[in-house]
Amino acid sequence: MYKIILLISFVFSTMMASAQSDFIVVKKRNNRTVKTFMPGSPITITTFQDYVLTGPVDTIRDDSIFVRMYNIRVMPTQFGTTIIDTAGSNVRGVNYKDIQKIDVGKKESFVFIKNGTLFMIGGLGYIALNLINGAYLHEPPDGASIAIAGGVAAAGFIMNRIYHSRKKHGKLYKIEYIHMNDNNIQKARKGF
């Protein structure tokens, strides 16, 4: 019984100690929170120098985010095959003001329609089906149907070229660093 109480108190104290950590918040311009990153959260960052950091957040302190990056390689086995194995890991840090893009992992719905893929597949598929059926039945292809299907495929191609990425950067979003060890925040959390 003593070991169980000791284990529960250890887990509770560990949770309380990790609750005091700083964190990063990605917000829209109207101050609506899009995503919060804390230690342990998976993150993908692109800096202004086009350096990409991908992995779990190790720590957040001193206005910097430290990301643990894993070195994953294909290793040979004794049986002549290969396996994917983690060769090591290292921690890289970046100041939060040096972040150009941050992937918030928000799933976008109906992407295949928004980027025009469905229109290109549908239009080109109809053209191919019309030509194959015409050749099989020994009939001339219908020019009006092929023109309409070509227009749908062309519209899909144009939609694909103007489709934009959903990564959060630029003037639409801002990244804020929240200090949890600040005395004003500690007083506010206590209620006075």
N, C-alpha and C positions, 0 to 999 in steps of 0.2 A: 504494500500500500504506500509505503514511504517513497519507493522508486517512482510510482505513478504520479504522486503529488510533486515530486522533484522534476519530473519530465514536463508536467503541465506548467509549472512555474517557469521552467527554462524556455519553453515555447512562447509563453505569454511575454516574458521579458525580452525575448528576441524580436517579437512582433512590435513591441513598444519602442525598442531601440531603432528598428528600421523605419518606423513611422515618422521619425524626425528628419528624414533625408530631404534634400532639395529636389525639385522636379522641374521639368520643362513642359510648357503648355503651348499648343498651336491653336491660335484663335483666328476667327474671321475678323474683318475690320469693324463689325458691330459688336465686338467683344463676346461673341458666342464661341464657346470652346468646341474645337473639332476633335482634338486628341490630347491626352496627357501621357507623358513619358516619365517613368520612374525607374529606379534600379531594378533590373530583371526584365524590363520590357524589350521586345524585339524592335529594332530601329534600322532604317536605311537613310543615311545622310549623304548629300552631295555638297561639298564646299565650293567656295568661289574659285578655287584652284582646280576644280574638276576632280577632286579626290573623293572616292566613294568609301564610306564606312558602313559595313553591314554586320549585324550581330546583336546580341543582347547588351543592354546598358549595364556596365559594371558599376560605376558610381557617377554621381552628379555633384560637383563641388567646385567652388572658386570660379563661378561663371563658365565652367567647362563641362562637357559631356565626355565621359570615358567609355568607349565601346570595346568589348572583348571580341576580337576577330579570330576566327578559327582557321587554321591552315589544313585544308582537307585535300588529300591526295589519293591517287590510285596506286595501290601497293601490290606487288606480286606475292603470290602465295607459294608454298612448297609443292603444290599440285599443278603448277603451270597456269593457274587462272589469276585473276586480279580481284581485289576488293577495294572498296572506298574506306579510308581510314583517316582519323584526325591525327596529323603529325605533330601538332602543337597549337598554341594560341598565344596571342599577345594583346595588350591593351593599348589602344590609341586614343588620344584625347583631342578635342577640338573646342574652341571657344564658341559659345552659342551665337555670337555675332558674325562668325565666319560661315554660317550655314546658308547656302543658297536654296537648296531644295530639301524637303523632308517628306518621306513617304508615310502617309497616315494609314495606309492599308484599307482605305474605305472602298468597298466593292461598288462598282458602278453597274447599274442595272441596264439591260438591253444594249450593251456595248456593240453587239454585232449588227444592230440596226443603226445606232448612232454613227458608227464609223463606216457604214455603207457596204459592209461585207455581204449582208443578206441580199441587197439589191444587185450587186455584181454577180453573185452566184445564181440568183433567180433569173436575171436577164440572159446571162451567157448559157445557162442550162436550158432555158426555153429555146434559144436559137439553135443549140446543138440538137435538142429533141425534135424540133421542127425540120431541120435538115436531114436527120437520120430517118424520120418517119417518111419524109418526102422521097428519099432515095429508096426506101424499102417498098413503098406503095407505088413507086414510079409516077409520082405527081410532082409538079413544079412547086417550089417553096413559096409560101405566102409572103409577099414583100411587105405588106402593111404590118403583119404580126412581127416579122423580123425587125422592122424599123422601130416599133414600139419597144420590143425587148432590148434592142441596142440602146435606145434612149434610157431605159431603166438601168442598164449596166453602166452607161456613161454617168448618170446621176449618182450611182453608187461610188464610182471612181472619184468624182468630184467631192462627195461627202467624205471619202477616205482621206483625201488630201487636206481638207480643212478641219479634220477632227483634232482636238487638242488633248494633251495628256492631263490626267487628274492629279498630278503631284502638286503638293502645296508649296508654292513659292510666289515670289513677285509681289505685286501691290495688293493682291487679294487677301493675303494671310500674313500674320505676324507671329513671331516666336517670342514667348516671354519666359524669363527665368524667375522662378519663385524661390526666395530664400526662406527656409523653414527655421533657421537658427537665429533669425532676427528677434530682438527683444520685443519690438512692437507686436509682432505676430504671436509671440508667446503670451503676452498680456491679453491680446484679443481672444486667444483660445481659452484662457482661464475665465474670461467673462468680465474682466475689469481692466 
